[in-house]
Structure formats: structure tokens, C-alpha cells
Amino acid sequence: MPTQKIGLLGGSFNPAHEGHLYISETALRTLGLDEVWWLISPQNPLKSADGTRSFADRMKRAEVLTKNPAIRVSDFEKTHSQTYTADTLVKLQRVYPTHQFVWLMGADNLIQFPKWRHWRDIFDTMPIAVFDRPGYTFKALAGEAARCYADCRIFPGSTGRPILDFAERKAPAWTFVAHTKHKLSSTYIRKYTN
């Protein structure tokens, strides 16, 4: 079986929304990925369970939202009893040894990345693509994680051309995907639509 290049977008997806789709489709196009997997977290260890919809509801909403066959909704963390991203990524590499993975995250998460358990191990496990979010650009790029791994940043070039071989890069490697400032967020949806 040929090697698959897979983008991994993890999170609570509380709820899944158009912003998740936008990042996923941008990743497919700009990073030369075959698929993007949405890793629905049973419970984000950095967030309170209060106000978090049930895992089944979050899975169902994500499945209804995704129409692109290259975007898959996954219960991997629940079925493999994983809580922390660092552990999930190691487990994924063991279960799918022929796949090449890229961790996908928003600029807002890059800011708080040093709070994640074993965050440096995540950088050392697979390439990371960070997607710009409104209001987070400069803080993310000036934050601890970006500074610590400044020498490992891959730039798409002056023309903004895609980095189609990004999944093949040896970790640590990361890139900042600009012009992906989708305004929708799960927090906004919970606050203004419930």
C-alpha cells in the first residue's frame, strides 16, 4: 500500500464548524495531504467538562458537517484510551507505521502550546502546520514555542507556494500558514448560538 500523507486536527470539536473545514481543506491543498483526520477528544485536559457536549453528540455533528471524503472523523483517542496529544501521536505512528503524519493546529493553540503535556515531544514527533487565526498572529509568532523552534520553521517561499512535501520533512519542522483567518470558533458558537 502506498504511503498516505495524513493531517491530524485534534480538539474537542465542541462543536465542529466551518472553521475546522476551512483549515482542513487548506491543509489538503497547501501541504499535499491525502486526508485530514479529525481526532475528537473525549475530554480536553486543559478545559472544564462543564459545557462540553457528549462525545457522541460531538462525533455526530462532525460527521454531519464533513462532506469532503478526504476529511475523516475519528474516535481514535476514545477507542485507544488516549488523553494527551503527545501520547496520541506516538500511538498513531505505531498503529499506522507506513503513514506520514502532520499535526495541524490554530495559531491560538501555538500560544498555549507550552502548557500542553510534553509539548516539545510533539515538535519532535512529526511536522506541525500552524494556521493563522484572527487576533493571534503576532502573539503566536512571538510566543515561547515559536521562539524555541525558530530554526526549524519552514517558509513557503515569497510566492506563498504550497509545501507539498511537508509531511515528508523530518521533525522538528513547522510552518505558519498565513491567510487562513476564518473568524468562526467553537467558543463563539457556544456563546452566541445556544
WOURSUL-V877289 format. One record per residue. N is the residue number from 1. OMEGA is omega in degrees with one decimal (none if undefined). BURIAL is I if it has 9 or more other C-alpha atoms within 8 Angstrom, else O. Layout:
BEGIN
n=N omega=OMEGA burial=BURIAL
n=N omega=OMEGA burial=BURIAL
END
This chain:
BEGIN
n=1 omega=-179.5 burial=O
n=2 omega=178.6 burial=O
n=3 omega=176.5 burial=O
n=4 omega=175.6 burial=I
n=5 omega=-170.9 burial=I
n=6 omega=170.9 burial=I
n=7 omega=-178.6 burial=I
n=8 omega=177.0 burial=I
n=9 omega=-177.4 burial=I
n=10 omega=176.0 burial=I
n=11 omega=179.8 burial=I
n=12 omega=-175.3 burial=I
n=13 omega=-172.8 burial=I
n=14 omega=4.7 burial=I
n=15 omega=170.4 burial=I
n=16 omega=-176.7 burial=I
n=17 omega=-176.3 burial=I
n=18 omega=177.4 burial=O
n=19 omega=176.6 burial=I
n=20 omega=178.0 burial=O
n=21 omega=-178.1 burial=I
n=22 omega=178.3 burial=I
n=23 omega=-177.9 burial=I
n=24 omega=-179.4 burial=I
n=25 omega=175.2 burial=O
n=26 omega=178.6 burial=I
n=27 omega=178.4 burial=I
n=28 omega=-175.1 burial=I
n=29 omega=-171.2 burial=I
n=30 omega=-177.4 burial=I
n=31 omega=178.0 burial=I
n=32 omega=-177.6 burial=I
n=33 omega=175.0 burial=I
n=34 omega=-179.3 burial=I
n=35 omega=167.3 burial=I
n=36 omega=177.3 burial=I
n=37 omega=173.4 burial=I
n=38 omega=179.8 burial=I
n=39 omega=-178.3 burial=I
n=40 omega=-178.1 burial=I
n=41 omega=174.1 burial=I
n=42 omega=176.6 burial=I
n=43 omega=177.5 burial=O
n=44 omega=-177.7 burial=I
n=45 omega=179.0 burial=O
n=46 omega=-178.4 burial=O
n=47 omega=176.7 burial=O
n=48 omega=176.1 burial=O
n=49 omega=177.8 burial=O
n=50 omega=178.6 burial=O
n=51 omega=177.1 burial=O
n=52 omega=178.5 burial=O
n=53 omega=180.0 burial=O
n=54 omega=179.4 burial=O
n=55 omega=-179.2 burial=I
n=56 omega=178.6 burial=O
n=57 omega=-178.6 burial=O
n=58 omega=175.6 burial=I
n=59 omega=-176.8 burial=I
n=60 omega=179.4 burial=O
n=61 omega=179.3 burial=I
n=62 omega=-180.0 burial=I
n=63 omega=178.5 burial=I
n=64 omega=-175.6 burial=O
n=65 omega=-174.5 burial=I
n=66 omega=176.3 burial=I
n=67 omega=-178.7 burial=O
n=68 omega=-178.4 burial=O
n=69 omega=178.2 burial=O
n=70 omega=177.0 burial=O
n=71 omega=-177.6 burial=I
n=72 omega=175.7 burial=I
n=73 omega=-172.7 burial=I
n=74 omega=173.4 burial=O
n=75 omega=-174.7 burial=I
n=76 omega=-177.0 burial=I
n=77 omega=179.3 burial=I
n=78 omega=-176.8 burial=I
n=79 omega=179.5 burial=O
n=80 omega=176.5 burial=O
n=81 omega=179.0 burial=O
n=82 omega=178.9 burial=I
n=83 omega=-172.7 burial=I
n=84 omega=-176.9 burial=O
n=85 omega=-178.4 burial=I
n=86 omega=179.6 burial=I
n=87 omega=179.7 burial=I
n=88 omega=-176.7 burial=I
n=89 omega=176.8 burial=I
n=90 omega=179.7 burial=I
n=91 omega=178.1 burial=O
n=92 omega=179.6 burial=I
n=93 omega=176.5 burial=I
n=94 omega=-178.0 burial=O
n=95 omega=-178.2 burial=O
n=96 omega=-173.0 burial=O
n=97 omega=-179.0 burial=O
n=98 omega=180.0 burial=O
n=99 omega=171.6 burial=I
n=100 omega=-174.1 burial=I
n=101 omega=172.2 burial=I
n=102 omega=176.0 burial=I
n=103 omega=-179.8 burial=I
n=104 omega=179.6 burial=I
n=105 omega=176.2 burial=I
n=106 omega=179.7 burial=I
n=107 omega=178.0 burial=I
n=108 omega=178.5 burial=I
n=109 omega=177.5 burial=O
n=110 omega=178.6 burial=I
n=111 omega=-177.1 burial=I
n=112 omega=-176.4 burial=O
n=113 omega=179.0 burial=I
n=114 omega=175.5 burial=I
n=115 omega=-178.7 burial=O
n=116 omega=178.5 burial=O
n=117 omega=177.9 burial=O
n=118 omega=-176.1 burial=O
n=119 omega=178.1 burial=I
n=120 omega=176.8 burial=O
n=121 omega=177.9 burial=O
n=122 omega=177.2 burial=I
n=123 omega=-176.6 burial=I
n=124 omega=-176.5 burial=I
n=125 omega=-177.2 burial=I
n=126 omega=176.2 burial=I
n=127 omega=-178.2 burial=I
n=128 omega=174.2 burial=I
n=129 omega=-178.6 burial=I
n=130 omega=-177.1 burial=I
n=131 omega=-177.2 burial=I
n=132 omega=176.2 burial=I
n=133 omega=-179.1 burial=I
n=134 omega=176.0 burial=O
n=135 omega=-175.6 burial=O
n=136 omega=-171.0 burial=I
n=137 omega=-171.6 burial=I
n=138 omega=178.6 burial=O
n=139 omega=179.4 burial=O
n=140 omega=-176.6 burial=I
n=141 omega=177.3 burial=O
n=142 omega=-175.2 burial=O
n=143 omega=-175.5 burial=I
n=144 omega=-177.1 burial=O
n=145 omega=179.8 burial=I
n=146 omega=179.4 burial=I
n=147 omega=-178.1 burial=I
n=148 omega=-176.1 burial=O
n=149 omega=-178.6 burial=I
n=150 omega=-177.9 burial=O
n=151 omega=-177.4 burial=O
n=152 omega=-177.5 burial=O
n=153 omega=177.7 burial=I
n=154 omega=179.7 burial=O
n=155 omega=-177.8 burial=O
n=156 omega=-179.8 burial=I
n=157 omega=-174.8 burial=O
n=158 omega=-179.8 burial=O
n=159 omega=-177.9 burial=O
n=160 omega=-177.2 burial=O
n=161 omega=179.9 burial=O
n=162 omega=174.2 burial=I
n=163 omega=-170.5 burial=I
n=164 omega=178.4 burial=I
n=165 omega=-173.2 burial=O
n=166 omega=-179.7 burial=I
n=167 omega=-178.9 burial=I
n=168 omega=-178.2 burial=O
n=169 omega=178.0 burial=O
n=170 omega=177.1 burial=O
n=171 omega=2.3 burial=I
n=172 omega=175.1 burial=I
n=173 omega=177.4 burial=I
n=174 omega=178.0 burial=I
n=175 omega=178.0 burial=I
n=176 omega=-178.2 burial=I
n=177 omega=-177.9 burial=I
n=178 omega=176.7 burial=O
n=179 omega=174.4 burial=O
n=180 omega=-173.2 burial=I
n=181 omega=174.8 burial=I
n=182 omega=-171.2 burial=O
n=183 omega=-174.5 burial=O
n=184 omega=175.7 burial=I
n=185 omega=177.7 burial=O
n=186 omega=179.2 burial=I
n=187 omega=179.5 burial=O
n=188 omega=-178.7 burial=I
n=189 omega=-179.4 burial=I
n=190 omega=-175.6 burial=I
n=191 omega=-170.2 burial=O
n=192 omega=-178.5 burial=O
n=193 omega=-179.9 burial=O
n=194 omega=none burial=O
END
